[in-house]
């Protein structure tokens, strides 16, 4: 879907993270020079080790909270620099908030100084526990601004505010993506996301942990689909005057996801239920009509294809053999909406 463009120098903040490392690889494949900036607070050297062999790849270890100075000009800046799962961003909530506010400001200032185009990786968490379903971009959300998740939710909302203030004053060409649940290789086994939690527990023969009743829903986008969407948003000729949802509109309950994991990795134990965390969204599904219309983008990898690839990656990462899956008579279908 993406056309090859002339070589540019691209800064990817958070480039050693789960999504960032896939983005760095995709940019290198298009022939660009890539500067990966990461503090390695949640990013992993393993994610970018192979990329370090490329002459067009440079790794800079730095926290975006600190002023950013580069010795070379950049034409594109992607801001993916933030912890993205509750255990990670709640570990140091003040740092999370500053990453999403001060860090975003520092990267916007860098983009302004270089005349670079800027893409902000925001999140579906700006919608909180939504009262509108599916969530369109003009929905303003239902966020608890003093809850335990607020460091991330409100940090990302503030980051969007900064981006659109820069845009309104014609200081930076800004694009904002609201990313919904994403999964795939390079996820950390301990990152606390539902897909990694269930797959790692299953591979270790442990019971699968479901929070609440398991009837809460999520929409799962494979990481390569998301990266194509991010690059399409960055390279669209005219920046949209609003944030753009990027995610897979297929909706599954957590119970359905657990059943898919148990079928794929039959070494899993039973299921254990724990209380639902504070402010955990009950339903989550993107309205991606704007992405379809403005970017010509929609996800192509169904969960039935992406989940086995992710399970195989975790099995290799954990040094385990992936057992043969249980064959099912009928494929699982998304939850009704």
C-alpha positions, 0 to 999 in steps of 0.5 A: 500500500505504501509507495517507496519515497526518497531517502529521508532521515527518520527519528523514532523515539521509543524505537527499541520498544515493541511497535517502535522496533517494527517501525524502524525495520519497515523504514529501513526496508524502504531505504531510509536512514533511521535514528532510534532513540530509546531510554531502554526503560521498557524497550529491549536491545534484543528488538533492535540487535539485528538492525544495528548491523545496518549502516543506515541505522543509528542507536541513541540511548536517551530519555526523551524527558532530557533535551534532545540534540542531534548532529544531523538533520531529520525529516520525520519524527515518530514519537512512540516513547512511552510505556504502554501497558498498566504494569509498566506505566504504573511502575513510575507514574510521574515519569510516565506523565512527564514522558508524555508531556515533557518528552512530547514537548521536547520532540515537537521542539526538535521537529520544529527546529528541523522543519520535520513532519511529526507523528504522535503515537496516542492511544485508545486509552484517551477514550477511557471506559467508553460510553459510546461504542464503537469509539469514533475520533470525535468522542471525548472520552470517559477518563478518571483523571485521578485514577491509577491509570491517569498517568498514561491516559491523561498524559496521552491526552495532554500530548495530543493537546500539545500537538494540536496547539503546535499545529494551529500555530503552524509550527509543526506539521503534526499527525496524531494516531490513536492506537488500539490494542496491538500484538505480535512479535517483540512484545515483552513476556512481562509487559502485562498486556492481555495477549502476552499474559495469556500466551506466556501463561499457556506456554508455561502450563499455568492457569490463564488469568482473566480479570473480571467476568471475561465479558469485557471486549478488546480489538486486536491489531497485528503489529505489521498492520499498525506499522503500515497505518502509522507510515501511511498517516505520516506520509499522507500529503495533507495532515488530518485536522483530527486524531485518527484511530488505528486498530482492528475493528474485530471485537473479541471478549477476553473469554473468547481470546482465552479460548483461542489461546487454549486451543492454540497452546493446549499445555495451558492450565485452567482459568482463574478469575481475579478482580477487574482493575480500577477503570479497566474499560468494559468495551473497546473497538475502534471506528476506523472509517476515517482511516479507510477514507483518508489513508486507504488503510485497514488491517489485513491480518486476522487474529486467527493468523496473527495469534499463532505467529505471536505464540511461535515468537514467544515460544522461541523467546522462552526457549520452548517448543510450541505444542500442536494446536487443538483442531476445532470444528468451527472458527471463533467469531468476533463478539457481537456489537 
